[in-house]
Amino acid sequence: MLRTPTDETRLRILAWMKEPGPADRGVTADAVAERFSMPRPVAVIHLRLLEATGMLRTSRSDGPVRYHRDEVRIAEVARMFEKGW
């Protein structure tokens, strides 16, 4: 889910979302599309897959959906992989 043999886009999105700015206010699908030079529908797919795994949560207040890292869930997944899951 996070990595395919030829592409690590979702991992790169998660890493970028940890940087100041994206980490503080979250990101929109448009911002992801622009940052990673991809069509908006592709960005939406990546974000929704990350949300489905619980690694992102969403917020919305009079504007586009914003995606935020869920640090607790990311840490849980990292521990599973460390254990060889």
N, C-alpha and C positions, 0 to 999 in steps of 0.2 A: 504494500500500500504506500509506503513512504518512498520507496526506491524501485525503479524498474532497471533492467540491465543497461539501458542506454540513456537514462535520464534521471537526474536527481533534483528535479525542479521543486518538488514538495519540500525536500530537505533545505534547499536554498531559500525558499519562501519562509520557512520556519526560522532559519538563521537570520534573515533580514528583519523579520518581525521582532527579533530580540534587541535590535539596535535602538538607540534613543530616537525618538520621533515615532516610528511605527509602534514601538513598545508602549509609548505613553498614550497615544490616541487611537491605536488600532489602524487597520488598513481597509481600504475598499477594493472591490474587484478591479475598478479602473486603475487604482494605484499599482496593484500587482501586475496588471496587464502592461502598464507603461514601464515599470521597473524591469520586468523580465522580457520585454519586447514580444508579447504574445497577444493574440486576439482576446478581447474581453470574455467571450464564452469559454475559452480555454482556462482563463484565470478563475472563472466561477467554478468550473469543474474541480480544479485543484483545491480551491478553498472549501468547497462543499465536501470533498473527500476527507480533508483534514478535520472539518467539523464533525463528520460522521464518525471518525475515529475518536472524537472527544478531545483532540489536541487544540482545537480552536473553539471559542465561544463567540457569540454575536451580540451586538447591541445596535439599537436604532433609535434615533431621536430626531425627528423632522429632517431626515436626509437618507442617504444610502446606508445600507447595512455595513457595519464595521466589524471586522474580524479581529479578535484578540487571542493571543496565546493563552492556553490554560496550563500554567506552569506545573500544577499538581499532577495533571494527567500526563503531561510530557515526562515528568520524573518517574511516574509509575511505569510507563512504556519503556523508558530507558532501563529501569531495573529489571523488567522482564527479559529484555535482550541481553543484559549482563548475566543473567542466570542461565542463558542458553535457550530461551524459549523461542 
